[in-house]
Amino acid sequence: MYTGVVIGTVVATRKDERLIGSKLLITQPLNIDKNPIGEPIITVDTVGAGIGEYVIFTKGTSARYAARKNDAPIDAAIIGIIDNVDIYLDILHKK
């Protein structure tokens, strides 16, 4: 699983028939400090996320399972909306 922020939407009137009914969102992956990492990706929304929301997304086969479209050409799916994150930096820096 990965974290990201939803930065846009995609509307495709012509697409693979297995994607019909899927909401497509542009998601920017983030690191632990909420800084962008890599290029934005198109994700299938399974939880009703919106623009500006921090989300949890998954990639690969688990994304198809999350969208309940096992045979669809889905590479990434949003599986959760983040309410809060607690990071204990002292644990990361223990020697």
N, C-alpha and C positions, 0 to 999 in steps of 0.2 A: 504494500500500500504506500501511497505517496500523498503529499499535501500540495495544494495549489489554490489559486484564486480564479474565479470565473471572470473573464475579461470581455466576453462577447458571445454572440449567437451566430449560428449558421443556418441559413434557409436554403434548401436544395429541393426544388420542385421535381427534378428528375434525379433519381438515385436508385440504388439497388433496392428491389422490392422488399427485401428482408429488413430494410431500415425504415420503411413506412411506419409512421406513428412514433418514431423515436425523436426526442428533443435533442438537438445537437448544440453543444456549448463549446466555446473556445476557453481552454483552461491553461493558465500559466503555472508550470511547476515551481515550487518554492523550496528553499532550504530551511533549516531550523530557525534562521533569523528573519524569515519571511522575505528574503531576497530572491528575485527571479533566478532560476537555473535552467539553462537550455532554452529551446524554442517552445512557444505555445503549441498545444495539441488540441485536436478536436475530440471531445468526449461525448458519450451518450449519457444523458442524465437519467438516473433511476430514482431520484429522491426529491425532485422539485426544486433544485438549486436555482439561484438567480445571479444576476450581474453583481459583482463585488463581494460575493460570499466566499469564505474560505471553505474548502472542501477536501474530502479524502477521495482519492481515485485509485483505481487499480488498472493493470494492463494485462494484455494477453488473454489466455483462455478464461481466467477468472472474470475478466470484463464481460465476456460473452455470457457466462453463467449469471452474473449479476443482472444483466439486462434480460435474462430469460430468452435469449435468442442464440442458442448454441451454434447454429449454422450461419449466423450473420457475420459480415465482414467488420467486426468491431474490434478495435485495438485497445481502447481505453473507455472506462465507464466511471462516472461519479457515483460513489456508494455511500456517502455521508456528508452532512453539513457540519462543520466544526463550530461548536459553541465556545469552547475554551481550551487552551493548551497550557499545561503547567510543566515547565522544564526546570529541573534542579541541577543547575550548572556545577554546584559543588561535587556532585557525583561524577560528572564528566571529567573534572579536573583532579580527582583523587589520585594519589600516587601509591 
